Amino acid sequence: MKRYAIYGAGSLGTVLGAFITKNGGEIDLINRNRAHVEALKQNGAKIIGTVEMTVPVKAFTPDEMTGKYDVILLMTKQLHNAEVVAMLKDFLAEDGVMVTLQNGLPEPGIAEIVGANRTMGCTVEWGATLSAPGECTLTSDPDSLSFHMGKMEGISDGQYAMVKELLEKMCPVHEEDNLLGARWSKLLINATFSGLGTVVGGRFGDVSENADARKVAIRCMKEVIDVGHAAGITFAPVQGKDITKLFYYKGSVKQAIATLLIPIAMKKHRAIEPSMLQDIRHGKPCEVDAINGVVCDWGKKCGVPIPINDRIAEVIRKQQDGQLPLSPENIRLFDDLL
């Protein structure tokens, strides 16, 4: 019998594990947060928000892990990937696969540890927050849930089909030939809405529905697309929409139209609270280096100016260090760049 695990079953992982279990799958939810794990063991996974359900699940702390898994869905932050993946390698079956559902561009680093023939990448096109131990809020509309998944060289059709069938117990899985393009499309969304959402201390909707924030957002999007194109990336569609056609511009007229489209495009995801913001509020280091920091690094490599992303990363690092508040007024820190 195949064994599956979600390592880093926080907000997203708990929601995913609840859906998989509810729809007939068996999967272990693993998290270092003992209070969360104990609540899951005692009360099941309670999901609120755009859906309402409580599902009995199998939950463990890392020290309780045993045996080998055929699939490990990796949903931790990237901050400690080297140590985490090295530890998980001992729990991965010889022909098993580690699927990273993390932000940024994590596949190459994971493949260096477990092998490209055991590494897959998947982007998550929905959001959730951890409301209390054992309780998560799904913040995306049920009809807007999806995964985009690709495989690296050496992954067999059987491995791919096994992971796809597992994830489809929650929502549609779009097979992605252009995984790197899908990663960059997700990076564009995260750099813009997670980045600026954290800057203003709010949700995606606090960026998409605020006129001043939208002016910064459209500039952020253009920077990411410029950097991606300079790096030779073809951006993949997101839930059927070509985001470069929607949001890229060269003249002021297209810029104005693209800016007006932002709240429409983000309507079904307006309630998402950035994970970086959640981390800062809980006094934890956030993933800014794996999100806006990646755009900044590639911008410098490719010689593409990235003043908006540089400023977003700078502001978030100051918020993380307690030098700046989580406040809507922070959008004024970009006035000199517009």
C-alpha positions as CSV (number, residue, x, y, z in Angstrom):
1,M,0.0,0.0,0.0
2,K,1.3,3.4,-1.0
3,R,2.1,5.9,1.8
4,Y,1.7,9.6,1.5
5,A,2.7,12.5,3.7
6,I,2.4,16.3,3.9
7,Y,5.4,17.7,5.6
8,G,4.8,21.2,7.0
9,A,1.0,20.8,7.4
10,G,0.2,24.3,8.4
11,S,-2.5,26.3,6.9
12,L,-2.3,25.1,3.3
13,G,-1.2,21.6,4.2
14,T,-4.0,21.1,6.7
15,V,-6.6,22.2,4.2
16,L,-5.1,19.9,1.5
17,G,-4.9,17.0,3.9
18,A,-8.5,17.5,5.0
19,F,-9.7,17.4,1.4
20,I,-7.6,14.4,0.5
21,T,-8.9,12.5,3.5
22,K,-12.5,13.5,3.0
23,N,-12.4,12.3,-0.6
24,G,-11.1,8.8,0.2
25,G,-7.4,9.2,0.5
26,E,-5.0,8.4,3.3
27,I,-2.3,10.8,4.1
28,D,-0.2,11.7,7.2
29,L,-0.1,15.4,8.2
30,I,3.3,16.3,9.8
31,N,4.0,19.5,11.6
32,R,6.5,20.7,14.3
33,N,3.7,22.7,16.0
34,R,2.7,20.3,18.8
35,A,-0.4,22.2,19.8
36,H,-1.6,22.1,16.2
37,V,-0.9,18.4,15.9
38,E,-2.6,17.5,19.2
39,A,-5.7,19.5,18.1
40,L,-5.7,17.6,14.8
41,K,-5.4,14.3,16.6
42,Q,-8.2,15.0,19.1
43,N,-10.7,17.0,17.0
44,G,-9.8,16.5,13.4
45,A,-9.0,19.2,10.8
46,K,-11.6,22.0,11.1
47,I,-11.8,24.0,7.8
48,I,-13.8,27.3,7.8
49,G,-14.0,30.2,5.4
50,T,-15.3,29.5,1.9
51,V,-16.1,25.9,3.0
52,E,-17.2,24.4,6.3
53,M,-16.1,20.9,7.3
54,T,-14.3,18.9,10.1
55,V,-12.4,15.9,8.9
56,P,-10.7,13.2,11.1
57,V,-7.0,13.2,10.0
58,K,-3.8,11.3,10.9
59,A,-1.3,13.9,12.3
60,F,2.2,13.5,13.7
61,T,5.2,15.6,14.8
62,P,8.5,14.9,12.9
63,D,9.9,12.8,15.8
64,E,6.9,10.5,15.4
65,M,7.6,9.7,11.7
66,T,8.4,6.1,10.8
67,G,9.0,4.1,7.6
68,K,9.2,5.3,4.0
69,Y,6.8,7.4,2.0
70,D,6.0,7.1,-1.7
71,V,5.1,10.8,-1.9
72,I,6.1,13.6,0.4
73,L,4.3,16.9,-0.3
74,L,6.7,19.5,1.0
75,M,4.9,22.6,2.3
76,T,7.4,24.2,4.7
77,K,8.9,27.6,4.2
78,Q,12.1,27.5,2.2
79,L,14.2,29.1,4.9
80,H,15.5,25.7,6.1
81,N,15.2,23.6,3.0
82,A,18.8,22.2,3.1
83,E,18.3,20.7,6.5
84,V,14.7,19.7,6.1
85,V,15.1,17.9,2.7
86,A,18.2,16.1,3.9
87,M,16.3,14.8,6.9
88,L,13.3,13.8,4.8
89,K,15.5,12.0,2.3
90,D,15.7,9.1,4.8
91,F,11.9,8.8,4.8
92,L,11.5,8.8,1.0
93,A,11.1,5.5,-0.7
94,E,13.8,4.5,-3.3
95,D,11.3,5.2,-6.1
96,G,9.4,7.8,-4.2
97,V,9.0,11.4,-5.1
98,M,9.2,14.7,-3.2
99,V,6.8,17.3,-4.5
100,T,7.6,20.9,-3.5
101,L,4.5,23.1,-3.2
102,Q,6.6,26.0,-1.9
103,N,7.0,29.5,-3.2
104,G,9.9,30.8,-5.3
105,L,12.1,28.5,-7.4
106,P,12.9,25.6,-5.0
107,E,13.2,22.6,-7.3
108,P,17.0,22.8,-8.2
109,G,18.1,22.9,-4.6
110,I,15.8,19.9,-3.7
111,A,17.0,17.9,-6.7
112,E,20.6,18.4,-5.5
113,I,19.7,16.5,-2.3
114,V,17.2,13.8,-3.4
115,G,17.9,13.6,-7.1
116,A,16.1,15.0,-10.1
117,N,14.4,11.6,-10.6
118,R,12.7,12.1,-7.3
119,T,11.8,15.8,-7.5
120,M,8.6,17.4,-8.7
121,G,7.2,20.9,-8.6
122,C,3.7,22.2,-8.1
123,T,2.3,25.6,-7.7
124,V,-0.7,26.2,-5.4
125,E,-3.4,28.6,-6.9
126,W,-5.3,29.2,-3.6
127,G,-4.8,30.5,-0.1
128,A,-5.5,29.7,3.5
129,T,-4.6,30.8,7.0
130,L,-4.1,29.0,10.3
131,S,-6.9,30.4,12.5
132,A,-6.2,28.3,15.7
133,P,-4.6,25.0,16.5
134,G,-6.4,22.4,14.3
135,E,-8.4,25.1,12.5
136,C,-7.7,26.7,9.1
137,T,-9.6,29.3,7.0
138,L,-9.8,28.6,3.3
139,T,-9.6,32.1,1.8
140,S,-10.1,31.4,-1.9
141,D,-13.5,30.6,-3.6
142,P,-14.1,26.9,-4.0
143,D,-14.5,27.2,-7.8
144,S,-11.0,28.9,-8.1
145,L,-8.9,26.1,-6.5
146,S,-6.3,24.5,-8.7
147,F,-2.7,23.1,-8.9
148,H,-0.2,23.5,-11.7
149,M,2.2,20.6,-11.7
150,G,5.3,19.7,-13.7
151,K,8.1,17.1,-13.5
152,M,11.8,17.2,-13.8
153,E,13.9,15.0,-16.1
154,G,13.8,11.4,-14.8
155,I,10.3,11.4,-13.3
156,S,8.4,8.4,-14.6
157,D,4.8,8.5,-15.9
158,G,3.8,6.3,-13.0
159,Q,5.2,8.7,-10.4
160,Y,3.6,11.6,-12.1
161,A,0.2,9.9,-12.3
162,M,0.4,8.9,-8.6
163,V,0.9,12.5,-7.5
164,K,-1.7,13.9,-9.8
165,E,-4.3,11.4,-8.6
166,L,-3.5,12.3,-5.0
167,L,-3.8,16.1,-5.5
168,E,-7.0,15.7,-7.6
169,K,-8.7,14.5,-4.4
170,M,-8.8,18.3,-3.6
171,C,-9.1,20.1,-6.9
172,P,-8.1,20.2,-10.6
173,V,-4.4,19.6,-11.4
174,H,-3.2,21.2,-14.6
175,E,-0.4,19.3,-16.2
176,E,2.4,21.9,-16.8
177,D,5.0,21.3,-19.5
178,N,6.4,24.8,-18.8
179,L,7.0,24.3,-15.0
180,L,9.6,27.1,-14.8
181,G,7.1,29.4,-16.5
182,A,4.4,28.4,-14.0
183,R,6.8,29.1,-11.2
184,W,7.5,32.6,-12.5
185,S,3.8,33.3,-13.0
186,K,3.2,32.3,-9.3
187,L,6.3,34.4,-8.4
188,L,4.8,37.4,-10.1
189,I,1.6,37.0,-8.1
190,N,3.4,36.5,-4.8
191,A,5.9,39.3,-5.3
192,T,3.1,41.7,-6.1
193,F,0.2,40.7,-3.8
194,S,2.0,38.8,-1.0
195,G,4.8,41.4,-1.1
196,L,2.6,44.5,-1.1
197,G,0.0,42.8,1.1
198,T,2.7,42.4,3.8
199,V,3.9,46.0,3.2
200,V,0.4,47.4,4.0
201,G,-0.4,44.8,6.7
202,G,-3.4,43.5,4.8
203,R,-4.8,40.9,2.4
204,F,-4.6,40.6,-1.4
205,G,-7.8,42.7,-1.6
206,D,-6.2,45.5,0.3
207,V,-3.7,45.8,-2.6
208,S,-6.0,45.1,-5.5
209,E,-8.9,47.4,-4.3
210,N,-6.8,50.4,-3.2
211,A,-6.0,52.9,-6.0
212,D,-2.6,53.9,-4.5
213,A,-1.5,50.3,-4.0
214,R,-2.6,49.3,-7.5
215,K,-0.2,51.9,-9.0
216,V,2.7,50.2,-7.2
217,A,1.3,46.7,-8.0
218,I,1.3,47.2,-11.7
219,R,4.8,48.5,-11.6
220,C,5.8,45.4,-9.6
221,M,4.2,43.1,-12.1
222,K,6.0,44.8,-15.0
223,E,9.4,44.4,-13.3
224,V,8.8,40.7,-12.7
225,I,7.8,40.2,-16.3
226,D,10.8,42.2,-17.6
227,V,13.2,40.1,-15.4
228,G,11.6,36.9,-16.5
229,H,11.8,37.7,-20.2
230,A,15.5,38.7,-19.8
231,A,16.1,35.3,-18.1
232,G,14.5,33.6,-21.1
233,I,11.2,32.7,-19.3
234,T,7.9,32.2,-21.1
235,F,5.3,32.9,-18.4
236,A,2.7,30.1,-18.1
237,P,-1.1,31.0,-18.0
238,V,-2.6,31.1,-14.5
239,Q,-6.0,29.4,-14.4
240,G,-6.4,29.9,-18.1
241,K,-5.4,33.6,-18.1
242,D,-2.3,34.9,-19.9
243,I,-1.1,37.3,-17.2
244,T,1.6,38.9,-19.5
245,K,-1.1,39.9,-21.9
246,L,-3.3,41.2,-19.2
247,F,-0.8,43.1,-17.1
248,Y,2.3,43.9,-19.3
249,Y,2.5,47.4,-20.8
250,K,4.8,49.7,-22.6
251,G,2.7,52.8,-22.9
252,S,0.5,54.8,-20.5
253,V,-2.8,53.8,-22.0
254,K,-2.1,50.0,-21.6
255,Q,-0.7,50.7,-18.1
256,A,-4.0,52.4,-17.1
257,I,-6.1,49.5,-18.5
258,A,-3.9,46.9,-16.8
259,T,-4.2,48.7,-13.5
260,L,-8.0,48.7,-13.8
261,L,-8.0,45.0,-14.4
262,I,-6.3,44.1,-11.2
263,P,-9.3,44.0,-8.8
264,I,-11.3,42.0,-11.4
265,A,-8.5,39.4,-11.7
266,M,-8.0,39.1,-8.0
267,K,-11.6,39.1,-6.9
268,K,-11.8,35.4,-6.0
269,H,-8.5,35.6,-4.1
270,R,-9.1,38.9,-2.4
271,A,-9.3,37.4,1.1
272,I,-5.9,35.7,1.0
273,E,-3.6,36.9,3.8
274,P,0.1,36.7,2.8
275,S,2.1,34.0,4.5
276,M,4.9,36.6,5.0
277,L,2.5,38.8,6.9
278,Q,1.3,35.9,9.0
279,D,5.0,35.0,9.9
280,I,5.9,38.6,10.9
281,R,2.8,38.8,13.1
282,H,3.9,35.6,14.8
283,G,7.4,36.9,15.3
284,K,8.9,34.4,12.8
285,P,11.3,35.1,9.9
286,C,9.5,35.3,6.6
287,E,10.2,34.2,3.0
288,V,11.0,37.5,1.5
289,D,14.3,36.3,0.2
290,A,12.5,33.4,-1.7
291,I,9.9,35.8,-3.2
292,N,10.8,39.4,-3.9
293,G,14.4,38.6,-3.1
294,V,14.5,36.1,-6.0
295,V,13.2,38.9,-8.4
296,C,15.9,41.2,-7.1
297,D,18.6,38.6,-7.5
298,W,17.6,37.8,-11.1
299,G,17.1,41.5,-11.9
300,K,20.7,42.1,-10.9
301,K,21.9,39.0,-12.9
302,C,20.1,40.1,-16.0
303,G,20.8,43.8,-15.7
304,V,17.1,44.8,-15.3
305,P,16.2,47.6,-12.9
306,I,13.9,46.4,-10.2
307,P,13.4,49.5,-7.9
308,I,9.8,48.4,-6.8
309,N,10.9,44.9,-5.8
310,D,14.0,46.2,-4.1
311,R,11.9,48.6,-2.0
312,I,9.3,45.9,-1.2
313,A,12.0,43.6,0.1
314,E,13.6,46.5,2.0
315,V,10.3,47.4,3.7
316,I,9.5,43.8,4.6
317,R,12.9,43.2,6.1
318,K,12.4,46.4,8.3
319,Q,9.0,45.2,9.3
320,Q,10.5,41.8,10.2
321,D,13.1,43.5,12.4
322,G,10.5,45.7,14.1
323,Q,11.7,48.9,12.4
324,L,8.5,49.6,10.5
325,P,4.8,48.9,11.4
326,L,2.4,46.7,9.4
327,S,0.4,49.7,8.1
328,P,-1.5,50.8,5.0
329,E,0.5,54.1,5.3
330,N,3.6,52.2,4.1
331,I,2.4,52.5,0.5
332,R,3.6,56.1,0.7
333,L,7.2,54.7,0.9
334,F,6.9,54.1,-2.8
335,D,5.8,57.6,-3.9
336,D,9.3,58.6,-5.0
337,L,9.5,55.6,-7.4
338,L,6.2,56.3,-9.2
